[in-house]
Amino acid sequence: MSRVYNFSAGPAVLPEEVLREAAEEMLDYRGTGMSVMEMSHRSKAFEEIITTAEQDLRDLMNIPDNYRVLFLQGGASQQFAMIPMNLMKNRVADYIVTGQWAKKAAKEAEKYGKVNRIASSEDKTFSYIPDCSDLPVSEDADYVYICENNTIYGTKFKELPNTKGKTLVADVSSCFLSEPVDVTKYGIIYGGVQKNIGPAGVVIVIIREDLITEDVLPGTPTMLTYKTHADAKSLYNTPPAYGIYICGKVFQWIKKQGGLEAMKERNEKKAKVLYDYLDQSRLFKGTVVAKDRSLMNVPFVTGDADLDAKFVKEAKAAGLENLKGHRTVGGMRASIYNAMPYEGVVALVDFMKKFEEENL
Ligand SMILES: Cc1ncc(COP(=O)(O)O)c(C=O)c1O
């Protein structure tokens, strides 16, 4: 068996320990004689899996009692619709557009009401986070929406926007559990888990209780109403059970590493190796304004598309996979999520140094 260093933006690398444990439990989960994939979601064993997973997530993020944790399906993209359907009481929402995902979310919300794009960084290919300290937040906005870490462009909000008292909704798909967060600052924090937490197929929604109501937009399907899932403790229908089980294992792995403070320290150390190298390289260049750099997704370019392609190809041959940038940006992108070991980033930088020497 040989594992590569996988820099994919998602689905992405998971902790090897978690994969090994899952493999050991594959045929017989703790004496049940069956795999978690094969068991009833109403069984005692699964009930324990989902309750423990929720509790571990609550411990890790310090989630207050007046927030509910929902394990849902449909990916992050389904939330683009579910959020307005459930929250747009006035049919008005403010969106801060810092990349493709926020842009898509805003477009989807437009199906349900008026969307005000109160800030954007599209003028410079989303390479920075706009100043959000004093935005023209709409008086009647039902919420203010951000994508906190922009997977494609490699930017991250280092400070949350001043929403002037309005509910903040954040897509944290690509920075979930990468550092401590103050949950009380948000109305909804949500993310697809396939980057930092588990297999695709699960989306986690952390939602303040007062936002869970029956008063949703007319025509909202039962399955797209938060209340349905909150009332049924994420077991209204068959949930993505195996995915939730793996998420639970990752929560325990993070706890073992020392929680979110420790994750932040590890992630800062990893990102520093790469950014420090980029800052002095004569061949490679980071594409993001330094102060807004993500700890998770690091895009970089040589400025020559052919050389970029050569780099990606040779890196792959050296066991450094999935370094091609997003199709809308080009160049390269290294996603260095929680489970990417420090050694993986060092191996990447060593390879970049060698490539620089050979190609300059
Ligand atoms: C920040 C962000 N939001 C949303 C999505 C869409 O996620 P999904 O494919 O789960 O719908 C992605 C996927 O890469 C993402 O990075």
The ligand as a Tripos MOL2 file, in Angstrom:
@<TRIPOS>MOLECULE
LIG
   16    16     1     0     0
SMALL
NO_CHARGES

@<TRIPOS>ATOM
      1 C1        -17.0030   27.0390    0.2790 C.3       1 LIG1
      2 C2        -17.8110   26.0480   -0.4860 C.ar      1 LIG1
      3 N1        -19.1530   26.1410   -0.4560 N.ar      1 LIG1
      4 C3        -19.9310   25.2660   -1.1200 C.ar      1 LIG1
      5 C4        -19.3990   24.2420   -1.8540 C.ar      1 LIG1
      6 C5        -20.3150   23.2910   -2.5810 C.3       1 LIG1
      7 O1        -20.3570   22.1280   -1.8750 O.3       1 LIG1
      8 P1        -21.2180   20.8660   -2.3220 P.3       1 LIG1
      9 O2        -20.5060   20.2510   -3.4690 O.co2     1 LIG1
     10 O3        -21.2150   20.0190   -1.0820 O.co2     1 LIG1
     11 O4        -22.5700   21.3290   -2.6690 O.co2     1 LIG1
     12 C6        -18.0020   24.0930   -1.9060 C.ar      1 LIG1
     13 C7        -17.4370   22.9630   -2.6750 C.2       1 LIG1
     14 O5        -16.3200   22.8340   -3.0060 O.2       1 LIG1
     15 C8        -17.1990   25.0250   -1.2110 C.ar      1 LIG1
     16 O6        -15.8730   24.9450   -1.2530 O.3       1 LIG1
@<TRIPOS>BOND
     1     1     2 1
     2     2     3 ar
     3     2    15 ar
     4     3     4 ar
     5     4     5 ar
     6     5     6 1
     7     5    12 ar
     8     6     7 1
     9     7     8 1
    10     8     9 2
    11     8    10 1
    12     8    11 1
    13    12    13 1
    14    12    15 ar
    15    13    14 2
    16    15    16 1
@<TRIPOS>SUBSTRUCTURE
     1 LIG1         1 GROUP 0 **** ****
